[in-house]
């Protein structure tokens, strides 16, 4: 029987021989994970059998890399993958876990989880709580907070989180909310910002989340950034990062000069309307930004100077107000539709 494809898309993978991280096209089937150098390649660069494999998520082996998960094969080979945002990681993890469980004959697959260490009931779904916390109307409000000559943008206090969890009925009291906050922190949904919360997170205490107005946190895939008043501050900030994140993920982008196609992580923000793109394998600043105010975005069938073996459909083009053209490729027709819709929405409304 042919293996059934469950999910496919771009992820960043750590090299098995070299320590370099690279964007690859990943296909999950019911018995393994295949990864390709390019989406259009016929044969995979590598195959990971899932029978007897274990999955660890979040995997915090790499301090500067968020959103990593690890597959360990039956023969004890480790494979590390990094998603571009938290919902993407959760979708991959859920499907891979299900594939492993089915392969192992319906036995319950037990992964190493913070739930055991802080005794959260199995009925609690941290991913669901996180999504509710991020709700723009009823969730935890992201703020600009000042502390020790630094301004923290898109963040909130630990006390606010505890208050929200109790008021929304997610916890009956503060100690219970503290357990949930610690679970969200340990699973990588929330990140510590500022010295107080970072010190506590690294202390190894049972409840590492702080119910404090001075302890600052932010959503793992938010627009968080910090600006300092001192000239030696290493984080420089631009006005264009202030908007809310509307959409994010990986796309194939054509280079302006060499016309070659590379996988880039894109983040679309509104008010001001910008789309930033990054090398998904690095944790650096953006490679560039596209001002979307007044831009026109359309689906296209062909791209000038494109070689057929580089791309295969689902193309779209952005023409900015100053007449710069960007050619991009989504993984599927549905995804192309979603990106066009998101860009159109902010191009009309953002500054």
N, C-alpha and C positions, 0 to 999 in steps of 0.2 A: 504494500500500500504506500502511495506517495505521502510524505509528511505534509501535514496541513499547516499553512502559514497562519500565524495568530496575530502578529504585529510586525511592522517594519518602520524604519526611520533612521535619522542621524543620531549617533551618540559619539562621545569622545572616549577612546579606548587607550589604556596604557599599554605600551609595547611590551611583549613578553620577554624580549631579549634586552632591548635598549629601554631606558626609562622615559622615553619620549611619549607624549600624549598626542593622539591624532584623531581627527574626525573621521569616522567610518560609517558606511551604510550597514545597518544591522537588520537581520531578518530572524525573527523568532518563530520556529515551527514547534510542533508538539513533542519533538524529541531532541531538539538542540538549538543552539544559537549560531548562525553563520554571520561572518562579517566580511564586507567587501571594501576594497580601497576606494572604488567609485560605484555609484548607484547603477551605472550602465554595464559594469563588468559582468561577464558570464559566469566566471568561477570565483568562489570565495577565497579570501586571503587566509581564512582560518575557520575552523568549526569547533564548537564547544558542545560535547555531549551532555545532556541534562540528567541522564539516568544516574541516580545516586549522588547527584550534585547538591550543594548547599548554597543558600543565598544569604548574604548579610547586607542589611540596609537599615539605617545609613551606615556607611563605612567611613570611619574617621581616621584612617591611616595617614591621610595627607592633610596637614593642618590648613593649607591655603586653598584646598579644593573642596567646595561644598558639593552636595548632591551626587556623591559617588556611591555605587553599590558594587558588591563583590560576589562573583560566582566561583565557588571552589568545586572542582570536578571530583569524581570518585577517586581519581588517581592523585588527588591533592595538588592540582595545578590551580593557581589563583588567576582570575581574570577580572580586571577593574574597569568599570564603565562609569562615565559621568554624564548626567543629563543636563539640559540647559535651563530647566526650571523645575520647581518642586512637583507640580501636577504631572509633568512628563515622567519624572523618576517614579512617582507612585504608580502610574499606569504600567510601566515596564515591570516593576517589582511584582505587582499583583499578578500579571499574566505569567511571568516566569515562575513564580511560586506555584501557580495553579498547574502549569505544565509539569513541574517537578513532582507535585503531589499525585497527579494522574499517572505519571510514569512509574512511580514507586508503588503502584498497586492500591491506590486509594488510602494509603496510610497518611495520618496527619503529619504534615511537615512542620517541625518546631524550629523556628529560627531563634538565634540569640536575640533577645528583645529586652528593652528597658522595662517592659511590663512586668517581667518577673522580678527585676531588682527593686522596683518601687511598688510592686503589687497593685497595679491598676487592673480593675476587672476586665475580663475579655470582651465584655459588651461595649466598652468604650472605643470609639473610632476616632483616633487623633486626627486623621486626615480630614474627617467630616468637621470636627471642631475647628481645625485650622481654616477651612474654607468659610465657615460662618464668621470667624474672627476677621477675615479679610473683606467681608461684605461692606460695600461703601456706605450703605445706609444704617445698618444695625450692628456693624462689627466694631472692632477696636479702632479708634480714630488715630491715624498717623499724624504726628505733630513735628514742629521744629522746636527742639529744646536746647537750651544753652547750659553748658557746664564747663567749669575750669578753662575759660578762654577758648572754648570750642563750641561750634554749633552743630548739633546732630539733626539731620533732616530725615523725614519719614521714619520716625521712631516713636516709642511710647514707654511709659514707666511700668515696672513690674506690678506696682500697686493697681494701676489701671486694668491690667490683665486679670488680676485676682478678682477685682470688683466686677468686671464684665462676666467672668465665668460664673460667679455666684448669682448676679442679677439675671443671667440668661438661663438659670436652672441647670447649668452643666455641672455644678458642684453644689453640695448642700451647705458648705461652710468654707472658711478660709484654709484650714489645714488640707481639706480635700482638693481645693483649687490649687494649692501649692504643689500637691502631687501631680495634678494635671499639667501645671506650668512646667514642672521638672521633666515630665514625659515629653512635652512639646519641644523643650530645649534639647534633651538627649537625643531625640529623633531627628533633630536638625530643622524642624519647622520654624522655630524661633532662634535668633542669634543674639548673643550679648553685644551691646555697644557701650563703650566707655569702660573705665577701669574697674568700677565696683562690681558690675555684673560679670565681667570677664574673670576677675579674681575668684568670684564665687563658683563660676562654671568650671574653673580648673581645679577647685579645691578638693573635688571628689566626695563632697558631703552628700548625704542621702537625699536631701531636697536641695538641689543646686540652684533653684529658681528663687529670686528674692521678691518678697512683698514689700517693696520700698519705693518711695517717690524719687529716690536718687539713682536707683538701678535702672538702666536704660536697655531696651531690647528692640529688635526690628524683625519684620517678616523676612524669611530666607530669600524670597525672590521679589523683594520690593525694590524701590528706587533709593534705598538708604545710601546716604553719603555724609561725610563729616567735613566741616571746614574749620580751619583754625585762623586765629588772628596773627599768630607768629609767622615770620617769614620763612622759617624752616619747616613749616607744616608740609607733610608729603602728599596731602590730598588737595588737589586744586579743583575748584568747582565752577561749573558754568551754569548759567541761568537755564539752559536747555534741558538739564536733568531734573527740573523741579516737578514736571508733570506726572500724573498717575500712569502706571503701566497699563496699557490697553491690551497688548498682545506681545508674546515673545516666543522664540523658537528658532530652529535652524532652517536656512534656505541656501540654495546654491546661487552664488552671485557672479556675474561676469565682471572681470577686471576692466578698468577704463583704458589702461594703456596696452597691456599685453593680451587682452581679450580672453584670458584663460578663466576657467570656472573654478571657484573655491567655495567650500562650505563655510558659511558665516552664521554666527548667532545674531539675531536681530531683536531689538526691543523698541516697540512703538509706544511713545508717550504723548499724552494730550496736554494742551495748555501750559507751555508752548508745545506745538505739534512737531515732534522730532522722531526720527528713526535712527538709532545708533546701531552700528554693526561691529562685531568683535571677532577675534580668532577664538573659536569655541574651545580650543585646546589650551589656551593660556588664561591667566587670571589678571590680565592687564587692562589698561584703559582702552576705550574704543578705537578702532582703526579709522573710523570716519563717522560723519553724521549726515543725514538727509533732512533738510528743512521741509516739512510736509505742508505747511500752510499754502493753500492755493495750488497744490500739486495735483496732477491728473494721473490716475492709475487705471490701466486696462489690461485685460487678458490678451495675449498675442500668440500666434501660431509659430512664428519664425523669429529668429534673432539674427541680425546682420553679423557676419564673421564667426558664426558658431559652427563648430564641427559636430556632425551627427553623433559621433561616439562620446562626446562630452555630456550631452543632454538628451532627454527624451520626453518632451511635452510638459504640460502644466506651467507654461511660461507666463510671466506678466511684466509690464513695463511701468516704471514711474517716471514722469516728466515733471521736474520741479518748476517753480515759478520763474526761476532764472534759466530755464531751458536745458538743464542737465538731465541726461537720460540714464536710467538704471535698469538693467535687465536681470530678472530673478526667476528662479524655478522652485516651485513648491513640490512636495513629495507626491501629492495626489490632487485630483481635480477639486475635491471637497476642501482641502487645505488652501488651495489657490483662492477659492471663493471667500474663505474666511479672512485671509490676508487682505484681499482687495477691499472687502467690506470694512475692516478695521482701519485701513489707511484712508479710505474715502471719508469715513466718519470724522477722523481727526483733521483731515486736510480742510474740511469745511468749517470746523469749530475752533481749532487751535489758533494761537497767536502766530 
